[in-house]
Amino acid sequence: SRQIIETLFKLLSGYSSHAKFTTPSSVIFNDVAYHLEAPRNIMGCNSSKASTEFIEQSPTDRCSSTSQQLSPGSSSQTSQSSTLRGWDRRRGNTNGDEIYHLLSTAKEENVGSLYKFWPQIKDIMGNDASSVSYMHPKTRRMALHLACCLIDLDDGTENFNSKQSVIDSIKAMVRAHPASVACKDAKGNLPMHYIICPRRNKTTLVNSRYNARAEALRVLIKADERVAKAYLTKNDVIFDSETGGVTPLYYALQTLHDDFETKGFAVNFVTTLHKTVPNMMAVSNASDNDTPLALLYRRFTRQFDLSEKFFPGDNSRQQVVDHRYKYKIAAGNTWKIIEQLLKPVGSENRDWKMVHRSIQVETPPDLLRYIIETNAQEVTMPDEVGNLPLHYAAKSIPPMTSFPEYYTKYVVDELLYKFPEAASTPDGTGRYPLALAIETDKQWIGGGVKSLYDAYPDALRQINLEAHDSLRKALSFEEEDKGEEGVEDNEQIGIVRDEHHDAIMLVQREDVKTSEVVSAMWAHEEDAGVQMLACVRLAALAAAVSDLEKLRIALSAIAAVVNAMKAHPNEPIVQEKACVVLNMLTCADSSREVSYIASGAIAAVVGAMQAHVADASVQKEACAAIAEIVKHGGAERATVLGSVSGVTAIVNAVAAHPDDEEVQVEGCRALKNVTDHAQAYLPNLSKLQLEPLLESAQEAYPRCQENAKMLLSRLTS
């Protein structure tokens, strides 16, 4: 070892004389000796085989090991800290924390950028590259953590030098101490975590910041791809208590603001995440089962709705035109991100089809329907291997990642509705969709097998029925028998038998999950019974939980409930139960891209009232829903309600049911909440029409007195 040290000393001394190496030779000598004599102190290992163990460990293991060594209050932490301080003293520093405290000051004081500090950082690292290895004893953060936190700080301009200084800092830190990429702080977060999670005090980010985040992310991914992929594929990362455990891609998308610039500032950043872990766009969060694609489609519908918003007065004025134009740009940019996530990685130079891809990655039902509607020609077009979208749906293997098996039935039915001839079209290998579905052990009804059989029964000629007892029984080719004792149909090769009533039974189970209820609603949208009972179950799920849990239910439930109302406009029981659900989930409106306007919920409630004026139960629940929607949504929701004749619908409900106390109470409450907002654009309440109705309610029902009295004072002539 002594000979090795002396040899290294001679080499470094020569380098110092020729390359103007600024570190004294004696310090270099001491450092080499220190590394050879005590590698376990520097690496954070606990045995004499420290150097070997450190190399063999994965980056994540190394980080975990380091975290254990440096946990606050532990003796190992004290030893490690003193070791680092001793190491820094050998390099001529007092404790090696200059860069850390420089960045910490910038972070705490919200300094505009690292541009001002970059010369100092370069100077410190030039004299002592190991200074970036300092770890704060309490926060356990390193300089790289802080540099990643500071990416979003700027001076309000797109200063290239400001952006580049951040990237230069991060690159230099990674070069000087590569292991810091895998080190977690006291909160368990990698430096990469703070690139994805923007600073709380930033409402918007200028383009250069998102470009900087993308470039910094690429630096960290390149430095340790294994650690990056392990982190980016998790679905339970905590960024804030409200969101709960989510995928990093989801949170990155959630924190994007509406992009009104034609270039699309965030596409590059999202693309970097997507290319590293290509299949995360459809992976559901551990906390709420929501997915990045579902979040983006809710945002797209909100932005698109705002691009067609109707304003009071002249809608040709420039202010209105500008508003609509900028939200068209925002909706277009959101759609670009959706396309980028669906686009297969590596397909830049070859043709790909959006419908085919959306079938393969379990796209949310409402987004899938929109993609099929807007790309209908692709449903009839085979891809480069000869497959139609229906072939991919038929051979998908249950259970799927985030949706129960009923999702397959929904997809198959959507594709057959657009192109029924697909059932009689073989794939590139000559197999019909029915044969592909049977080979993947799908349910007879829930897996879409029955739908495929009904569309093209002749496809059975590709099936050896002797090998599929459950299929024969489902087709009624022979009477059911008990079979061998202990053998279930589910053990047969081929389809899994289920019954028409299974969906109804599923949505009534007390232990059913929201995702299962919603999936059944989409797959059985033609069945009014399923829709009604599903709404009852969703209301029960929402009744005993907090507002946060209601939000998590609303993320997927609102679209399914509104779809049920649109599919069964003449079924009063469906309309009534749907209004109950919408009432209970109003606290979620305007959170996580949930919108009672863009989803059509407000219009659906008013439509139910107009279609079932004589049904007191529908009127009561609809009025109650409107009262809560406006209470939580304010003047904007009240204005939208007025624009779809909602105020008139409430007045008609009160007039049509003078002897029903509940209708009178909820009708008066709804009118009161709507008229609470003076800034809302509403039709005038006619004193001649409404005064006798309110006076009658006030006199007949004590529960109406307060609201009726207030409304009477607001009436105009």
C-alpha positions in Angstrom: 0.0 0.0 0.0 2.9 2.3 0.8 4.4 1.8 -2.6 1.1 2.5 -4.3 0.8 5.7 -2.3 4.3 6.8 -3.2 3.7 6.0 -6.9 0.4 8.0 -7.0 2.1 10.8 -5.1 4.8 11.1 -7.8 2.2 11.0 -10.6 0.1 13.6 -9.0 3.1 15.8 -8.2 4.0 15.7 -11.9 0.5 16.5 -12.9 0.5 19.4 -10.5 3.6 21.0 -11.9 2.4 20.7 -15.5 -1.3 21.4 -15.2 -1.2 24.1 -12.5 -3.0 21.8 -10.1 -3.9 24.1 -7.2 -4.2 21.5 -4.4 -1.0 21.1 -2.4 0.9 17.9 -2.9 0.9 17.1 0.8 -2.9 17.3 0.8 -3.1 14.9 -2.1 -0.7 12.5 -0.4 -2.8 12.5 2.8 -6.0 12.1 0.8 -4.7 9.0 -1.0 -3.6 7.5 2.3 -6.9 8.3 3.8 -8.8 6.6 1.0 -6.7 3.5 1.1 -6.6 3.2 4.9 -10.3 3.9 5.7 -12.6 3.4 2.7 -15.4 2.3 5.0 -15.5 5.8 6.6 -15.9 7.5 3.2 -18.3 5.1 1.7 -20.5 4.7 4.8 -19.9 1.0 5.0 -19.4 -1.1 8.1 -16.9 -3.8 7.4 -13.3 -4.3 6.2 -14.8 -5.4 2.9 -16.4 -2.0 2.4 -15.0 -1.2 -1.0 -16.0 -4.5 -2.5 -19.5 -4.3 -0.9 -20.0 -0.8 -2.1 -19.3 -1.7 -5.7 -21.6 -4.8 -5.6 -24.5 -2.9 -4.1 -27.1 -1.4 -6.3 -27.4 2.4 -6.3 -30.6 2.2 -4.2 -28.9 -0.2 -1.7 -25.9 2.2 -1.4 -28.3 5.1 -0.8 -30.1 3.1 1.8 -26.9 2.1 3.5 -25.7 5.8 3.5 -29.1 6.8 4.9 -28.8 4.4 7.8 -25.3 5.6 8.6 -26.4 9.2 8.7 -29.7 8.9 10.4 -30.2 11.8 12.9 -29.2 10.9 16.4 -27.4 7.8 15.6 -23.8 7.1 16.7 -23.0 6.1 13.1 -24.1 9.6 12.0 -21.7 11.2 14.5 -18.9 9.1 13.3 -19.7 9.8 9.7 -20.0 13.5 10.2 -16.7 13.7 12.1 -15.1 11.6 9.3 -16.3 14.0 6.7 -15.1 17.0 8.7 -11.7 15.3 9.1 -11.6 14.6 5.3 -12.5 18.2 4.6 -9.7 19.5 7.0 -7.2 17.5 5.0 -8.3 19.4 1.9 -7.9 22.7 3.7 -11.6 23.4 4.5 -13.2 23.8 7.9 -16.1 21.5 7.4 -16.7 21.2 3.6 -20.2 22.7 3.8 -19.6 26.0 1.8 -21.5 25.0 -1.3 -24.3 23.5 0.7 -24.8 26.6 2.8 -24.5 28.8 -0.3 -27.3 27.0 -2.0 -29.3 26.8 1.3 -29.1 30.6 1.6 -30.3 31.0 -2.0 -33.2 28.6 -1.4 -34.3 30.2 1.9 -34.0 33.8 0.6 -35.7 32.9 -2.7 -32.8 34.4 -4.6 -33.6 34.9 -8.3 -31.2 32.3 -9.8 -27.9 30.5 -9.4 -26.3 32.8 -11.9 -25.0 35.1 -9.2 -23.6 32.2 -7.2 -22.1 30.1 -10.0 -18.7 31.7 -10.0 -18.4 31.1 -6.2 -19.5 27.4 -6.7 -17.0 26.9 -9.4 -14.2 28.4 -7.3 -15.0 26.2 -4.3 -15.3 23.0 -6.4 -12.1 23.9 -8.2 -10.3 24.0 -4.9 -12.2 21.1 -3.3 -14.3 18.9 -5.6 -15.3 16.7 -2.6 -17.2 19.6 -1.0 -20.3 18.5 -2.8 -20.3 15.3 -0.7 -21.2 17.2 2.4 -24.5 15.9 3.9 -26.4 18.0 6.4 -26.8 16.0 9.7 -30.5 16.8 10.1 -32.0 17.2 6.7 -29.5 14.7 5.2 -29.6 16.7 2.0 -26.6 17.3 -0.1 -25.7 20.1 -2.5 -27.3 18.2 -5.4 -30.7 18.1 -3.6 -30.6 21.9 -3.1 -29.5 22.6 -6.7 -32.5 20.6 -7.9 -34.8 22.6 -5.6 -33.4 25.8 -7.1 -34.2 25.0 -10.7 -37.5 26.8 -10.6 -36.1 30.0 -9.1 -35.7 32.7 -11.7 -35.7 36.5 -12.0 -38.9 36.6 -14.0 -37.1 36.5 -17.4 -35.9 33.7 -19.6 -32.2 34.4 -18.9 -30.1 31.9 -20.7 -27.2 32.4 -18.3 -29.5 31.8 -15.3 -30.7 28.6 -16.8 -27.3 27.4 -17.8 -25.8 28.1 -14.4 -28.2 25.7 -12.8 -27.5 23.0 -15.3 -23.7 23.6 -15.0 -24.0 23.3 -11.2 -25.9 20.0 -11.4 -23.5 18.5 -14.0 -20.4 19.5 -12.0 -21.9 18.1 -8.8 -22.8 14.8 -10.5 -19.3 14.5 -11.9 -17.7 15.2 -8.6 -19.8 12.9 -6.5 -21.9 10.5 -8.7 -23.2 8.6 -5.7 -25.2 11.7 -4.6 -27.7 10.9 -7.4 -28.9 7.9 -5.4 -28.8 9.5 -1.9 -32.1 10.2 -0.1 -32.7 13.0 2.3 -34.4 12.7 5.7 -37.8 12.7 3.9 -36.7 9.8 1.7 -36.4 11.9 -1.4 -33.8 11.6 -4.2 -32.4 14.8 -5.8 -34.6 13.8 -8.8 -37.7 14.2 -6.7 -37.2 18.0 -6.5 -36.9 18.3 -10.3 -40.3 16.8 -10.7 -41.8 18.6 -7.7 -41.9 22.4 -8.4 -41.4 24.9 -5.7 -44.7 25.8 -3.8 -44.3 29.5 -4.2 -44.2 29.4 -8.0 -47.6 29.8 -9.6 -46.2 29.6 -13.1 -42.9 28.6 -14.7 -41.4 30.4 -17.7 -40.3 28.2 -20.6 -36.6 28.3 -19.7 -37.4 26.7 -16.3 -39.2 23.7 -17.9 -36.3 23.3 -20.3 -33.9 23.5 -17.4 -35.9 20.8 -15.5 -35.9 18.6 -18.6 -32.1 19.0 -19.1 -31.3 18.4 -15.4 -33.5 15.3 -15.4 -31.6 13.9 -18.3 -28.3 14.5 -16.5 -29.5 12.6 -13.4 -31.0 9.8 -15.5 -27.8 9.4 -17.5 -25.7 9.4 -14.3 -27.6 6.5 -12.7 -30.3 5.0 -15.0 -31.1 2.2 -12.7 -31.9 4.4 -9.7 -33.9 6.7 -12.0 -36.1 3.9 -13.4 -36.6 2.5 -9.9 -37.9 5.8 -8.7 -39.9 6.8 -11.8 -41.8 3.4 -11.9 -43.1 3.8 -8.4 -46.8 4.6 -7.9 -46.7 5.6 -4.2 -44.4 8.6 -4.1 -45.6 11.2 -1.7 -45.3 14.8 -3.0 -48.0 16.3 -0.8 -50.5 14.9 1.8 -53.6 15.8 -0.3 -52.5 13.9 -3.5 -51.1 10.9 -1.6 -49.1 8.2 -3.2 -48.8 8.8 -7.0 -46.4 8.2 -9.9 -43.8 10.9 -10.5 -45.2 11.3 -14.0 -48.7 11.9 -12.6 -47.4 14.6 -10.2 -45.3 16.3 -12.9 -48.5 16.5 -15.1 -50.6 17.6 -12.2 -48.4 20.6 -11.4 -48.4 21.9 -15.0 -50.3 25.1 -15.5 -52.4 25.9 -18.6 -49.9 26.5 -21.4 -51.1 29.4 -23.7 -47.9 29.4 -25.9 -48.0 27.8 -29.3 -44.6 26.0 -28.7 -45.9 24.0 -25.7 -43.4 24.6 -22.9 -43.8 21.3 -21.0 -43.8 18.8 -23.8 -40.0 18.4 -23.7 -40.0 17.8 -19.9 -42.8 15.2 -20.1 -41.1 13.5 -23.1 -38.0 13.0 -21.0 -40.0 11.2 -18.3 -41.9 9.2 -20.8 -38.8 8.0 -22.7 -37.2 6.8 -19.5 -40.2 4.7 -18.4 -42.5 4.4 -21.5 -45.5 2.6 -19.9 -46.3 4.8 -16.9 -49.0 6.8 -18.7 -51.6 4.2 -17.8 -50.3 3.1 -14.4 -52.7 4.0 -11.6 -51.8 5.8 -8.4 -51.7 3.8 -5.2 -53.7 6.5 -3.4 -56.7 7.0 -5.8 -56.4 4.7 -8.8 -56.1 7.8 -11.1 -53.8 7.7 -14.1 -51.8 10.3 -16.0 -54.0 9.8 -19.1 -57.2 10.3 -17.1 -55.8 13.5 -15.5 -54.8 14.9 -18.9 -58.2 14.1 -20.5 -60.0 15.9 -17.7 -57.7 18.9 -18.2 -58.2 18.8 -22.0 -62.0 18.8 -21.6 -61.9 21.7 -19.2 -59.7 23.7 -21.5 -61.7 22.9 -24.6 -64.9 23.9 -22.7 -63.3 27.2 -21.8 -62.4 27.7 -25.5 -66.1 27.7 -26.3 -67.3 29.6 -23.3 -70.3 31.9 -23.8 -70.0 35.3 -22.2 -72.8 37.9 -21.4 -73.2 40.6 -24.1 -71.4 40.7 -27.4 -69.3 37.5 -27.9 -67.6 38.9 -30.9 -65.7 41.5 -28.9 -61.9 41.1 -28.8 -61.7 40.2 -25.1 -63.9 37.1 -25.7 -62.1 36.2 -28.9 -58.7 36.4 -27.1 -60.0 34.3 -24.2 -61.3 31.5 -26.5 -58.1 31.5 -28.6 -55.7 31.1 -25.7 -57.7 28.2 -24.3 -57.7 26.6 -27.7 -54.0 26.8 -27.6 -53.9 25.3 -24.1 -56.2 22.4 -25.1 -54.0 21.8 -28.1 -50.9 21.7 -26.0 -52.5 19.2 -23.6 -53.5 17.0 -26.5 -49.9 17.1 -27.7 -48.8 15.7 -24.4 -51.5 12.9 -24.6 -50.3 12.1 -28.1 -46.7 12.1 -26.9 -47.5 9.7 -24.1 -49.4 7.3 -26.4 -46.7 7.4 -29.0 -44.5 4.3 -28.8 -40.9 5.1 -27.9 -38.7 4.7 -30.9 -41.5 5.3 -33.4 -40.3 8.7 -34.5 -39.5 7.6 -38.0 -42.3 5.1 -38.5 -46.1 5.3 -38.8 -48.2 4.6 -35.7 -51.9 4.6 -35.1 -53.4 6.3 -32.1 -56.5 4.0 -31.8 -54.3 0.9 -31.9 -52.0 2.3 -29.3 -54.7 3.5 -27.0 -56.2 -0.1 -26.9 -52.8 -1.5 -25.9 -52.2 0.8 -22.9 -55.5 0.7 -21.1 -56.7 4.2 -21.9 -59.5 5.6 -19.6 -63.0 4.8 -21.0 -64.0 8.4 -21.8 -60.7 9.2 -23.4 -60.8 6.0 -25.4 -64.3 6.9 -26.7 -63.0 10.4 -27.8 -60.0 8.9 -29.6 -62.2 6.4 -31.4 -64.7 9.2 -32.4 -62.0 11.5 -33.7 -60.0 8.8 -35.4 -62.8 6.6 -36.7 -60.9 5.7 -39.9 -58.2 4.0 -37.9 -60.7 1.5 -36.5 -60.8 -0.1 -40.0 -57.1 0.1 -40.7 -54.6 -2.7 -39.9 -51.2 -1.7 -38.6 -47.8 -2.8 -39.9 -48.3 -6.4 -38.6 -51.8 -6.7 -39.9 -53.8 -6.1 -36.7 -56.9 -4.1 -36.2 -57.6 -2.4 -32.9 -60.1 -5.1 -32.2 -57.4 -7.8 -32.4 -55.4 -6.0 -29.7 -58.5 -5.8 -27.5 -59.3 -9.4 -28.0 -55.9 -10.8 -27.1 -55.3 -8.5 -24.1 -54.5 -10.7 -21.1 -56.6 -10.2 -18.0 -56.3 -9.0 -15.3 -55.3 -5.6 -16.6 -53.1 -3.2 -14.8 -55.6 -0.7 -13.5 -59.1 -1.7 -14.7 -61.2 -4.7 -13.8 -62.0 -7.2 -16.6 -65.2 -5.4 -17.5 -63.0 -2.9 -19.2 -62.4 -5.4 -22.0 -66.1 -5.6 -22.8 -66.3 -1.9 -23.0 -63.4 -1.7 -25.4 -64.7 -4.5 -27.6 -68.2 -3.0 -27.7 -66.9 0.4 -28.6 -64.9 -1.0 -31.5 -67.7 -3.2 -32.8 -70.1 -0.3 -32.7 -67.8 1.6 -35.0 -66.8 -1.3 -37.3 -68.7 -4.5 -36.7 -67.0 -6.1 -39.7 -63.8 -6.2 -37.6 -65.1 -9.4 -35.9 -64.9 -11.2 -39.2 -61.4 -9.9 -40.1 -58.5 -12.1 -39.4 -55.3 -10.7 -37.9 -51.8 -10.9 -39.5 -51.6 -14.6 -38.5 -55.0 -15.5 -39.8 -56.8 -15.6 -36.4 -60.2 -14.1 -35.8 -60.8 -11.8 -32.7 -63.1 -14.4 -31.2 -60.3 -17.1 -31.3 -57.8 -14.6 -29.8 -60.2 -13.8 -27.0 -60.9 -17.4 -26.1 -57.2 -18.2 -26.0 -56.6 -15.5 -23.3 -59.1 -16.9 -20.7 -61.5 -14.0 -20.8 -65.0 -13.9 -19.2 -67.8 -14.8 -21.5 -69.6 -11.5 -21.0 -67.3 -9.3 -19.0 -64.3 -10.1 -21.3 -66.3 -9.3 -24.5 -66.3 -12.9 -25.8 -70.1 -13.0 -26.2 -70.0 -9.6 -28.0 -67.4 -11.1 -30.5 -69.5 -14.3 -30.9 -72.7 -12.3 -31.6 -70.9 -10.2 -34.2 -69.4 -13.2 -36.1 -70.4 -16.7 -34.9 -68.6 -18.4 -37.8 -65.3 -17.6 -36.1 -66.0 -20.7 -34.0 -64.6 -22.8 -36.8 -61.1 -21.8 -35.6 -61.9 -23.2 -32.1 -61.6 -26.8 -30.9 -64.8 -27.0 -28.9 -63.8 -30.3 -27.4 -61.1 -28.6 -25.5 -63.4 -25.9 -24.1 -66.1 -27.2 -21.8 -67.0 -23.9 -20.4 -67.4 -22.4 -23.9 -69.7 -25.2 -25.0 -71.9 -24.7 -22.0 -72.0 -21.0 -22.6 -73.1 -21.6 -26.1 -75.7 -24.1 -24.9 -74.3 -26.9 -27.1 -74.9 -29.4 -24.3 -76.6 -29.4 -21.0 -74.6 -28.4 -18.0 -73.5 -31.3 -15.9 -71.8 -31.4 -12.6 -68.6 -32.6 -14.1 -65.9 -34.2 -12.0 -66.0 -33.6 -8.4 -63.8 -30.7 -7.3 -63.4 -29.3 -10.8 -64.6 -25.8 -11.4 -65.4 -24.2 -14.8 -62.7 -21.7 -14.1 -60.2 -24.5 -14.4 -61.0 -25.2 -18.0 -58.9 -23.9 -20.7 -60.5 -21.0 -22.5 -63.2 -18.6 -21.4 -64.4 -18.1 -17.8 -68.1 -18.3 -17.5 -70.1 -15.5 -16.0 -73.7 -14.4 -16.1 -75.7 -11.3 -17.0 -76.6 -10.6 -13.4 -72.9 -10.7 -12.3 -72.5 -6.9 -12.9 -75.6 -6.2 -10.9 -74.3 -8.3 -8.1 -70.9 -6.7 -8.3 -72.0 -3.1 -7.9 -74.1 -4.0 -4.8 -71.3 -5.6 -2.9 -70.3 -3.6 0.2 -66.6 -4.3 -0.3 -66.7 -3.3 -4.0 -64.1 -0.7 -5.1 -64.9 2.5 -6.9 -62.8 1.4 -9.9 -64.9 -1.8 -10.2 -68.2 0.1 -10.0 -67.1 2.6 -12.6 -65.8 -0.1 -14.9 -69.1 -1.9 -14.7 -71.0 1.3 -15.5 -69.0 1.9 -18.7 -69.2 -1.7 -19.8 -73.0 -2.0 -19.2 -74.1 1.5 -20.1 -77.1 0.1 -21.9 -78.4 -1.6 -18.7 -80.4 0.9 -16.7 -80.4 -1.5 -13.7 -76.7 -1.6 -13.5 -76.5 2.2 -13.8 -79.0 2.8 -11.1 -77.5 0.4 -8.6 -74.0 1.6 -9.4 -75.1 5.2 -8.5 -76.6 3.9 -5.3 -73.3 2.2 -4.4 -71.2 5.3 -5.3 -73.4 7.4 -3.0 -72.9 4.9 -0.2 -69.1 4.9 -0.8 -69.1 8.7 -0.6 -71.4 9.0 2.4 -69.0 8.0 5.1 -65.7 9.4 4.0 -63.8 12.7 4.1 -63.8 15.3 1.4 -60.4 14.1 0.3 -61.7 10.6 -0.2 -64.7 12.0 -2.0 -62.3 13.7 -4.4 -60.6 10.4 -5.0 -64.0 8.8 -5.8 -65.0 11.7 -8.1 -61.8 11.5 -10.2 -63.4 8.5 -12.1 -67.0 8.5 -11.0 -68.2 11.9 -12.3 -67.7 11.0 -15.9 -69.4 7.6 -15.5 -72.4 9.1 -13.7 -72.9 11.8 -16.3 -72.6 9.1 -19.0 -75.3 7.1 -17.3 -77.6 10.2 -17.3 -77.0 10.7 -21.0 -77.6 7.0 -21.8 -80.9 6.8 -19.9 -82.6 10.2 -20.2 -86.1 8.6 -19.9 -85.3 6.5 -16.8 -86.3 8.7 -13.8 -84.8 6.3 -11.2 -81.4 6.6 -13.0 -81.6 10.4 -13.1 -82.6 10.6 -9.4 -79.8 8.4 -8.1 -77.3 10.1 -10.4 -78.2 13.4 -8.9 -77.7 12.1 -5.4 -74.1 11.1 -6.4 -73.4 14.4 -8.0 -74.7 16.2 -4.9 -72.4 14.2 -2.6 -69.3 14.8 -4.7 -69.6 18.6 -5.2 -66.6 19.2 -2.9 -64.4 17.8 -5.6 -65.5 20.3 -8.2 -62.5 22.3 -9.5 -59.9 20.0 -7.8 -57.5 17.8 -9.8 -59.2 18.9 -13.1 -62.6 17.6 -12.0 -65.2 20.0 -13.5 -68.9 20.0 -13.2 -69.1 22.3 -16.2 -66.7 20.5 -18.6 -68.0 17.0 -17.6 -71.6 18.1 -18.4 -72.8 17.5 -14.9 -74.7 20.8 -14.6 -76.3 20.4 -17.9 -77.2 16.7 -17.1 -78.9 17.7 -13.9 -81.0 20.4 -15.6 -81.8 18.0 -18.4 -83.2 15.5 -15.8 -85.4 18.2 -14.3 -86.7 19.2 -17.7 -87.5 15.6 -18.7 -89.2 14.6 -15.5 -91.1 17.7 -14.2 -93.8 15.5 -12.8 -91.5 13.3 -10.8 -91.1 14.8 -7.3 -88.1 12.6 -6.4 -86.1 13.7 -9.4 -87.0 17.4 -8.8 -86.0 17.1 -5.1 -82.6 15.5 -5.7 -81.8 17.7 -8.7 -82.6 20.9 -6.7 -80.4 19.6 -3.9 -77.6 18.9 -6.3 -77.8 22.4 -7.8 -77.8 24.0 -4.4 -74.6 22.2 -3.5 -72.9 22.8 -6.9 -73.5 26.5 -6.7 -72.5 26.6 -3.0 -69.1 25.1 -3.8 -68.6 26.5 -7.3 -69.7 30.1 -6.8 -70.7 32.7 -9.4 -69.2 30.8 -12.4 -71.3 27.7 -11.7 -74.4 29.9 -11.2 -73.8 31.6 -14.5 -73.5 28.3 -16.3 -76.7 27.1 -14.6 -78.5 30.2 -15.8 -77.2 29.6 -19.4 -78.7 26.1 -19.6 -82.1 27.3 -18.2 -81.4 25.9 -14.8 -83.1 28.8 -12.9 -86.3 28.2 -14.9 -86.1 24.5 -14.1 -86.0 25.2 -10.4 -89.0 27.6 -10.6 -90.9 25.0 -12.5 -90.1 22.3 -9.9 -91.5 24.5 -7.1 -94.6 25.3 -9.1 -95.2 21.7 -10.1 -95.0 20.3 -6.5 -96.6 22.7 -4.1 -97.7 19.8 -1.8 -94.2 18.2 -1.6 -92.3 19.7 1.3 -88.9 18.3 0.2 -89.2 19.8 -3.3 -90.2 23.1 -1.8 -87.3 23.1 0.7 -84.7 22.1 -1.8 -86.1 24.4 -4.5 -86.0 27.4 -2.2 -82.5 26.5 -1.1 -81.3 26.2 -4.7 -82.8 29.5 -5.7 -81.3 31.2 -2.7 -77.8 29.8 -3.3 -77.9 30.8 -7.0 -79.0 34.3 -6.3 -76.4 34.7 -3.5 -73.9 35.6 -6.3 -74.6 39.2 -7.4 -71.8 38.9 -10.0 -73.4 35.9 -11.7 -75.1 36.5 -15.0 -78.7 35.3 -14.4 -82.2 35.9 -15.8 -84.3 38.2 -13.7 -86.6 36.5 -11.2 -90.1 37.6 -12.1 -92.0 38.9 -9.0 -95.3 38.2 -10.7 -94.5 34.5 -11.2 -92.4 33.7 -8.2 -93.9 35.8 -5.4 -97.0 33.6 -4.9 -95.0 30.4 -5.0 -92.6 31.7 -2.3 -95.3 33.0 -0.1 -97.2 29.7 -0.3 -94.0 27.8 0.6 -93.2 30.2 3.5 -96.7 29.8 4.9 -97.0 26.0 4.5 -93.5 24.8 5.5 -91.5 26.4 8.3 -88.3 25.0 6.9 -88.8 27.2 3.8 -89.4 30.4 5.7 -85.8 31.8 5.9 -84.9 31.2 2.3 -88.3 32.2 1.0 -88.1 35.5 2.9 -84.7 36.3 1.5 -85.8 35.4 -2.0 -88.9 37.7 -1.8 -86.6 40.6 -0.9 -84.6 39.9 -4.1 -87.5 39.8 -6.5 -87.7 42.4 -9.2 -90.9 43.7 -10.8 
